[in-house]
Amino acid sequence: MNIAASPATTPRRDDELSPMKLVIVGHVDHGKSTLIGRLLHDTGSLPDGKMEAVRAMSERRGMPMEWAFVLDALQAERDQGITIDTTQIFFKTPRRPYVIIDAPGHKEFLKNMVSGAASADAAILVVDGKDGVQEQTRRHGYILHLLGLDRVVVAVNKMDLVDHAEARFREVADEVRKYLGSMGITPAHILPVSARHGDGLASKSDNMPWFDGPTLIAALDELQAKPLPVELPLRFPVQDVYKFDERRIIAGRVESGRLSVGDELFFSPTNAAARVKSIEAWSVDGPVMSASAGQSIGITLDDQLFLERGHVASHRSDPPVETNVFRARIFWLGRSPLEVGRRYKMKLATMEHTVEVQAIEQVIDVSDLSQRPAERIERNEVGEIILRARAKLALDSFVDNPRLGRFVLIDGYDMAGGGLVSMEGFPDQRVRNEPTSQNITAVEHRVTADARWQANGHKSGVLWLTGLSGAGKSTLAVELEQALFRKGWQAYVLDGDNIRFGLSADLGFAPEDRAENIRRVGEVAALFARAGVLVITAFISPYREDRDRARSVAPELFHEVHVKADLSVCEGRDPKGLYKKARKGEISEFTGVSAPYEAPSAPELEVDTGTLSLNESIEQLLSYVEANFGLNGRD
């Protein structure tokens, strides 16, 4: 019987197949190394003399034939009885070649497992038929999910220890399927095997006539390769820039896609563009007209652009994301815990940048996938975090392009963690608001700002109230407007909901729409302020980058006010019933629940409505306004 088989698809022709990289993972002592050794033997992939060497090694130890000794590249493995490093091993079936990445099962060596699995195309998860799913099984299963490996074959090993019982196999298979399924992984096959005796590896087992599914080799041969990197958008990270004679050569490796002479390349994060004048390759006779994923090349351009290591070339039509903040799923391996506020060096392709841990959203217990809030992530724990850099970074969400969606964090000189990029909840910060109209000229006003202030009796500006839904922004804005109007001030409220009835009626609440909404409001607020009005805006405006962009329109007039209240306080108030709807899943991308809020790092004023009454909050705002916008003697 075939357990959890995925739908069959038309395979590529054998002569089109490149080597498939396999990572073999599993709990310590579940027989992973034995499975590899026997797999090499049964496919005729052992070098001459290796079989005799393994037999002799086993006899010296007074043991029966021990297939795990095939992996003798590391002396420490034989001495300690555990695998302690990743090893690449090659074998071939009649259909295609494979590269096995021998990933360790011992808890202390998860760092090697991550480095091995990160380069794999598919995985074999080995589970002991007697012991079933253990801690490391779950941990390794989650790492496969963490690294985006969804092509998985499960080998329920040591079936000889449970008398080849079908009932026990079904029990373990159900347990594995349930766990992997909770992470969105459907194993291509779950197979009963006994690696020591070769049952179910290359040939059917007479000991398990009740199983009518494929052998392990046949199951591997059925796996379809991932989309080729050449089929993804172009990503050409710059490794270095060299000068030869009159040429300025930009060197690097094409990570995905392809490029040709004459292509216009768009460089991130500088947003500069130039055309490929020539492609330089090593040990190639004649001119090179194109290059594709996997090739290390140099290119020359038709324009002298400033480029440096870490910049990324793409086609203009499909560039990488540009951002200084992103989510990440991280597997932490550092000696010291990962903590909010700590800074680490991030390496992604050729890019190296210092990033700060802005938030730890949750830590995930890999034993049952339960989630819990935490202030730190300890060694060997998995978490979801938000990272922020000072500079704009060019990267991709892992689900869109794994080549620029994986990174490692360095603590000191040690590799401390590996992670995947997610832009969920955050917009692409690439500037796209340059005027598209041609032949336009800005008109200068003859009435100065000072003249307007003298006429109105107060200075103008933008009082930008930001905070969670329910924090009290609109309430404070309207009360403040009324109080100032009574004093004879020219003040006007721009409220988030009101703006969406008109100016932003065409926008939703996706990250990109939120960013565009705040861009529009920032421009309108600046116009009001330059007209002499004190503008009071009341917007959640969850992204720090968007608020900074609004400030940049009229920085001398902009005052950021953080209307502060804890999420629990805001949710308790819930004046519009939005939190209840968001918790039920009726509202997507809701700030504080399913979308992030980035609190101001240095606002001009903070009003804590969680502890202050409405009157106390208004008094604090009025004092600030009179001190910063009043003209002496005319407040």
PAPANU-534126 format. One record per residue (C-alpha): residue in three letters; x, y, z. Coordinates in steps of 0.2 Angstrom, whole numbers, plus 2048, in hexadecimal, padded with zeros to 3 digits. Layout:
alaXYZ ...
This chain:
met800800800 asn8078117FB ile80681D80A ala803830807 ala80882F7F5 ser8088407EC pro8008427DA ala80B83C7CC thr8128487C0 thr81A8457AF pro82D8437B3 arg83B84B7A9 arg84484079D asp8538377A5 asp86084079B glu8598517A0 leu85B84D7B3 ser8698567BD pro86F84E7CE met8628507DB lys8698557EC leu86284B7FA val86384F80D ile860840818 val85A84482A gly85483C839 his85583984C val866832852 asp86781F852 his85881E846 gly863816839 lys86782482D ser87982082A thr87580D828 leu86881281B ile87481C811 gly88180F811 arg87580180C leu86E80D7FF leu87F80F7F7 his8827FC7F7 asp8717F87EF thr8748057E1 gly8857FE7DD ser88D80F7E2 leu89A8097EE pro8AC80C7E8 asp8B77FC7E6 gly8BD7F57F6 lys8B17FF801 met8A67F0805 glu8B57E680B ala8BB7F4815 val8AA7F681E arg8A97E3821 ala8BB7E3829 met8B67F2833 ser8A77EA83A glu8B07DA83E arg8BE7E3848 arg8B07EA853 gly8A87D9854 met8987DF84C pro88E7D883D met88F7E282D glu88C7F4832 trp8877FE823 ala88980E82C phe89C80C82B val89A810818 leu89B82281E asp8AD822823 ala8B283381E leu8B1839830 gln8BC82F83C ala8B283784B glu8A2830844 arg8A881E846 asp8B0822857 gln8A182A85F gly893821856 ile88B83184F thr88C83B83F ile89484C843 asp896854832 thr88D855821 thr89484A813 gln89084A801 ile88E8397FA phe88A8357E8 phe8808267E1 lys8768237D1 thr86681A7CC pro8618157BA arg8578247BA arg8628327C0 pro8718377CC tyr87083C7DE val87A8457EA ile8778407FD ile87A84D80A asp87D843819 ala87584E827 pro878849839 gly86B844845 his873849856 lys86C85885E glu87D860860 phe88086084D leu870869847 lys87B877840 asn88286B833 met871864830 val86B87682B ser87A879820 gly877868817 ala86486A815 ala86587B80F ser86D8757FE ala8618667FC asp8548637EF ala84B8567F9 ala84C84C809 ile84B83B810 leu84483B822 val84982B82B val83E82683A asp841816845 gly83280A843 lys833806855 asp83781685D gly82C821852 val82D834851 gln83983B85D glu83F84C862 gln84C84D854 thr840846847 arg83585584B arg84386184B his84A85B83B gly83885B833 tyr83686D838 ile847872830 leu84286A820 his833876821 leu83D884826 leu849882817 gly83A88080B leu83D86D807 asp82C866803 arg8328577F9 val83484A806 val834837807 val83282F818 ala83B81E81B val83481582B asn84480B82F lys8487FC83A met8387F3835 asp8417E383A leu8407E984C val82D7E984C asp82C7D8842 his8277E2832 ala8167E683A glu80A7EF82E ala8017F683D arg8107FE845 phe815805834 arg80480D832 glu805814843 val81681D840 ala81182282F asp80182B835 glu80C834843 val81883A836 arg80B83F829 lys802849837 tyr81185283C leu81885682B gly80685B825 ser805868833 met81387182B gly80C86F819 ile817861814 thr80F85280B pro81C84480A ala81D83D7F9 his81E82B800 ile81F824812 leu828813810 pro82C80481B val83E7FF81A ser84C7F5824 ala85C7FD81E arg8677F1827 his8607E281C gly85C7EC80D asp8497EA80E gly8407F7804 leu84F8017FD ala8537FB7EC ser8477EC7EB lys8377E67F3 ser8377DE804 asp8317CC806 asn82F7D0818 met8217DD814 pro8167D6807 trp8087E180E phe8107F1807 asp80D7F47F4 gly8168057F3 pro8268097EA thr8388057F1 leu8428147F8 ile84C8157E7 ala83C8157DD ala8348227E8 leu84482D7E6 asp84382B7D3 glu8318317D3 leu8368427DC gln8348517D0 ala84285D7D0 lys83F86F7D6 pro83D87D7C9 leu84E8807C2 pro8568907C9 val8578967B7 glu8448977B6 leu8448A47C4 pro8468B67C2 leu8588BC7C0 arg8638BF7CF phe8758C37CD pro87D8C87DD val88D8D27DB gln89C8CA7E2 asp8A98D77DE val8AE8E47D1 tyr8BE8E27C8 lys8C88ED7BB phe8D18E57AD asp8D98F07A0 glu8CA8FC79B arg8BD8F07A1 arg8B48F17B1 ile8AD8DF7B5 ile89F8DB7C1 ala8A28CA7C7 gly8968BE7CF arg88B8AE7CE val87A8AE7C6 glu8708A77D4 ser8608A67C9 gly8598AA7B8 arg8648AF7A9 leu86B8BE7A1 ser8718C2790 val87C8CF787 gly8718DE784 asp8658DB793 glu8628EA79E leu8668E67B0 phe85E8EE7BF phe8698EF7CE ser8628EF7E0 pro8638F87EC thr86A9067E2 asn85C9057D4 ala8699097C7 ala8689017B6 ala8738FD7A7 arg8758F1799 val8808E2798 lys88E8E678C ser8978D578D ile8988C5797 glu8A98BF79D ala8AB8AD7A1 trp8BA8A37A5 ser8C189579A val8B589878C asp8BA89A77A gly8B18A8771 pro8A48B5777 val8978B1784 met8868B7780 ser87C8B178F ala87E8A97A0 ser8718A07AB ala86F89B7BD gly87E8927C5 gln88B89B7BA ser8998A67C1 ile89C8B47B5 gly8A28C67B3 ile8988D37A9 thr89C8E47A2 leu88F8F27A1 asp88C900795 asp88C90C7A3 gln89890F7B2 leu88D90C7C1 phe89290C7D3 leu8908F97D8 glu8978EF7E7 arg8978DE7EF gly8858DA7F4 his87C8E47E7 val8708D97DD ala86D8DA7CA ser85B8D57C3 his8508D97B5 arg8468E97B8 ser8368E07B5 asp8398D47C4 pro8458DB7D1 pro8488D47E3 val83F8DC7F2 glu8478EC7F9 thr8458EE80C asn84E8F181C val8428E6826 phe83B8D5824 arg8358C582D ala83F8B682E arg83D8A4834 ile84D8A083D phe855891844 trp861896852 leu87288E854 gly87C89B85E arg88489886E ser87B8A8875 pro8688AA873 leu8618B5866 glu8598C486E val8508D4869 gly85C8E2866 arg86B8D7862 arg8748DA852 tyr87B8CD847 lys8848CC836 met8788C6829 lys87F8BD819 leu8738BB80B ala87B8B67FA thr88A8C27F9 met8828CF804 glu8888D2816 his87E8DE821 thr87C8E1833 val86A8DE839 glu8618E1849 val8548D5851 gln8458E1852 ala8398D4859 ile8378C285D glu8258BE858 gln8258AC85E val82F89C862 ile82988C85B asp82A87C864 val82E86F857 ser827861861 asp81686685E leu817876854 ser80F880862 gln814893863 arg81889E871 pro81E8B0874 ala8308B187A glu83D8BF87D arg84C8B4877 ile84F8A586B glu85B898873 arg86788C86A asn85E87F85F glu84D888860 val84388F851 gly83B8A0851 glu8338AD846 ile83B8BE848 ile83B8CF840 leu84D8D583A arg8518E7836 ala8608EE82D arg86590082B ala8688FF819 lys85C8F980B leu85F8E7807 ala85B8DE7F7 leu8538CD7FA asp8458C17F6 ser8388B8800 phe83D8A6801 val82D8A07F9 asp8308AB7EA asn8438A87E7 pro84D89D7F3 arg85D8A37EC leu85B8B47F4 gly84F8AE802 arg85C8A580D phe8688AD819 val8738A9828 leu8778B4837 ile8888B583E asp88C8B9850 gly89E8BE852 tyr8A78B1847 asp89A8A3848 met88C89E83E ala87E8A084A gly86E89D841 gly86689A830 gly8558A182A leu8498A581C val8438B6817 ser8308BA817 met8298CA812 glu8188C6819 gly8108D5820 phe81E8E1819 pro81D8EB809 asp82B8EC7FC gln8348FD800 arg83A8FF7EF val8369117EA arg8299127DC asn8229237DF glu82D92D7D3 pro8229387C8 thr81D9307B8 ser8179407B0 gln8239497A4 asn82695B7A2 ile8209617B3 thr82796F7BE ala8249727D0 val81C9837D3 glu82398E7E1 his8179977ED arg8199A97F1 val8119A8802 thr81E9A280E ala81B99681C asp8209A4829 ala8139AF821 arg8059A2823 trp80B99F835 gln80A9B183A ala7F89B2832 asn7F29A383B gly7FA9A684B his80399684C lys80F98B843 ser80997D837 gly80F96B837 val80A959836 leu806950847 trp80793E842 leu7FD93384E thr80292084C gly7FD911856 leu7F3901857 ser7E1901852 gly7D8905862 ala7E690F86A gly7DC91F869 lys7E392885A ser7D392E852 thr7CC933863 leu7DB93D868 ala7DC945856 val7CA94B856 glu7CB951868 leu7DB95B865 glu7D4962855 gln7C596985E ala7CF97086C leu7DB979860 phe7CC97F856 arg7C5987866 lys7D6990868 gly7D4997856 trp7E198B84E gln7E098583C ala7E097283F tyr7DA964836 val7D9951838 leu7DD94482B asp7D6934831 gly7DA92382B asp7C891D828 asn7C392D820 ile7D192D814 arg7CC91C80E phe7BB922808 gly7C392D7FB leu7D69307F8 ser7DA91E7FC ala7CA9167F7 asp7D390B7EB leu7DF9037F8 gly7DD8F4803 phe7E78EF812 ala7F58E480A pro8078EB80F glu8098F37FE asp7F88FC7FF arg7FC902811 ala80C90980B glu8049127FD asn7F6919808 ile803920814 arg80D927805 arg7FD9307FF val7F8937811 gly80A93D813 glu809947803 val7F894E808 ala7FD95281A ala80D95C813 leu802966808 phe7F696B816 ala80596F821 arg80D97A814 ala7FC983812 gly7FE988824 val7F397B82C leu7F797083B val7F395F834 ile7EF951841 thr7EF940839 ala7E8930841 phe7EF920838 ile7F591083E ser803912832 pro80B902838 tyr81C90282E arg82A90D834 glu83190F823 asp82091681D arg82092382B asp832928827 arg82D92A815 ala81E93581A arg82A93F825 ser836942816 val82994B80D ala82A95A819 pro837955827 glu83796682F leu824966832 phe822953837 his81F94E849 glu81C93C84D val81193885C his810926862 val7FE922869 lys804914874 ala7F990687B asp7FD8F487D leu7F48E7871 ser7EA8E087F val7E48F1884 cys7DF8F5872 glu7D78E486F gly7CD8E787F arg7C68F7879 asp7C38F1867 pro7B7900863 lys7B38FA852 gly7B38E7855 leu7C28E5849 tyr7CD8DA855 lys7BF8CE857 lys7BD8CC844 ala7D08CB842 arg7D18BD84F lys7C48B3846 gly7CD8B5835 glu7C08C182E ile7CD8CF82B ser7DD8CB824 glu7ED8D6826 phe7E78DD836 thr7F48E783F gly7F98DF850 val7F18CF84C ser7F68C983A ala8018D8835 pro80F8E083E tyr8108F1846 glu8218F9848 ala820906856 pro82A916854 ser83C91585A ala83D92885E pro82D93185D glu82C943861 leu81E93F86E glu817930876 val80593087D asp802920887 thr7EF91E886 gly7F090E88F thr7F491789F leu7EE92989C ser7DC92E89C leu7D593788D asn7D6948895 glu7E894589B ser7ED940889 ile7E594F881 glu7EE95A88E gln7FF952889 leu7FB955877 leu7F6967879 ser80596B883 tyr810964875 val80796D868 glu80897E871 ala81A97B874 asn81F977862 phe81297F857 gly80D98F861 leu8139A085D asn8199AA86D gly80B9B4875 arg7FE9AE868 asp7FA99C86E 
